[in-house]
Every structure is written in C-alpha cells, then in structure tokens.
Amino acid sequence: MKTASVKPSVDRIFRAFADRTRLRILNLLKPGELCVCDLVRVLDSPQPKISRHLAYLRRAGLVTARKEGLWIYYSLAPARTSFHRKVLECLSCCFADVPDLAKDARRRAVGCRGSKTCCN
C-alpha cells in the first residue's frame, strides 16, 4: 500500500499541526517508521482514533504508508515544497516546548516487546 503522491496545501498542513495528537504522531515518526500498533501503545489511545489522525496526516501529505502483510507502517513524507520543508524544520525546533513528547520518545524506545497484538 503506497500512498499516492500528494502535494500538501498550506491550510491543510497548518490544520494538521493544530492537533496535539497529530503533533505527537509526527514527533514519533521523526526517527523512522512505526506501525499503528506502536503508535497505539505509545500514545495509549484507541486504534480507530490513531487511524483517523494518520488518515488526516496522509491527506495533508505529511506521512506515507506502506503495507507489509497485515501491518501498515507509517513514516514522515519527504518535503515536496519549500513551505513543507520549512514547517518541518520549524517543528523540529519547537517540539521541545510541547509537553508529553519526551515521554512519548521514551515509550517509543521500549518497543512492543513481543505483544500478541503487535507486528513485531
């Protein structure tokens, strides 16, 4: 499952960044791709909620998805415009000021540890 190439619009990108859960997802994807089960575990949110946020981020052109077996893995989309690139650079600098992101990063590092519901 490859996500179609989407040129992100300025207003959709700003709306995507306006939600704390989506900011947390973007921050978690900075080091590399994750499956939905990892995001659900780290964010401690229901899978349908995480999937809705990921769908919004895909439509905004900010994340890409690839399917492997039963699992879908998400990663940050490469910047397609100078605006997209600048916003990602700005967010990298601003993430330190958003609560919960350090805790999310620590939880991400722990991994799934062989959970029966996990892709690992």
VOGU-3710 file (C-alpha; in Angstrom, 3 decimals, decimal comma):
1> mktasvkpsv> 0,000/0,000/0,000  1,824/3,051/-1,257  0,267/6,402/-0,541  -0,292/8,451/-3,657  1,913/11,479/-4,082  0,059/14,363/-2,513  1,174/17,963/-2,743  0,316/19,353/0,665  -1,709/22,552/0,814  -0,722/25,291/3,247
11> drifrafadr> -4,060/25,355/5,062  -4,219/21,565/5,426  -0,675/21,446/6,822  -1,488/24,116/9,398  -4,658/22,268/10,410  -2,688/19,019/10,697  -0,225/20,677/13,070  -3,029/22,248/15,111  -3,912/18,971/16,852  -1,785/17,704/19,771
21> trlrilnllk> -2,247/14,017/18,875  -1,091/14,643/15,311  1,927/16,587/16,613  2,766/13,649/18,844  2,473/11,241/15,899  4,719/13,412/13,719  7,286/13,587/16,511  7,199/9,803/16,962  7,796/9,303/13,242  10,854/11,592/13,120
31> pgelcvcdlv> 13,335/8,765/13,963  11,747/6,366/11,457  8,682/4,381/10,539  6,301/2,804/13,012  3,323/0,504/12,711  -0,085/1,514/14,012  0,270/-0,875/16,961  3,367/1,029/18,115  1,543/4,356/17,893  -1,455/2,961/19,784
41> rvldspqpki> 0,830/1,656/22,541  2,935/4,803/22,889  0,020/7,243/22,729  -2,238/4,998/24,820  -5,151/5,790/22,502  -7,654/3,569/20,724  -6,628/2,262/17,306  -9,566/3,918/15,453  -8,562/7,328/16,828  -4,922/6,873/15,780
51> srhlaylrra> -6,006/5,648/12,345  -8,203/8,730/11,834  -5,290/11,006/12,697  -2,976/9,078/10,376  -5,526/9,371/7,560  -5,626/13,135/8,099  -1,831/13,329/8,046  -1,762/11,257/4,819  -4,294/13,578/3,170  -2,154/16,531/4,237
61> glvtarkegl> 0,828/14,877/2,550  2,797/14,669/5,796  3,060/10,892/6,203  3,303/7,920/3,883  2,091/4,387/4,457  3,344/1,016/3,323  1,667/-2,304/3,880  3,579/-5,418/4,857  1,405/-8,454/5,422  -1,337/-7,470/7,849
71> wiyyslapar> 0,506/-4,413/9,126  0,706/-0,850/7,886  3,836/1,152/8,598  3,889/4,936/8,606  6,757/7,349/8,094  7,213/11,055/7,539  6,770/12,048/3,934  9,693/13,808/2,306  9,075/17,536/1,899  7,589/18,239/-1,533
81> tsfhrkvlec> 7,568/22,029/-1,330  9,764/24,658/0,275  6,883/25,512/2,640  6,566/21,861/3,712  10,332/21,697/4,320  10,343/24,921/6,375  7,399/23,841/8,525  9,120/20,530/9,309  12,322/22,396/10,201  10,362/24,769/12,430
91> lsccfadvpd> 8,596/21,909/14,172  11,876/20,161/14,864  12,939/23,241/16,802  9,595/23,655/18,570  8,998/20,056/19,675  10,970/20,657/22,875  8,244/23,073/24,011  5,340/20,609/23,572  4,501/18,578/26,700  4,450/14,768/26,501
101> lakdarrrav> 6,889/14,462/23,581  9,848/13,391/25,714  7,655/10,796/27,448  6,461/9,567/24,037  10,065/9,238/22,851  10,946/7,130/25,901  7,917/4,896/25,375  8,795/4,550/21,670  12,256/3,324/22,603  10,838/0,496/24,737
111> gcrgsktccn> 9,233/-1,231/21,731  6,387/-3,716/21,624  8,263/-6,490/23,452  6,504/-9,277/21,590  2,937/-8,329/22,355  0,413/-10,674/20,717  -1,264/-7,657/19,099  1,968/-6,214/17,791  3,544/-6,540/14,410  6,969/-7,496/15,778
//
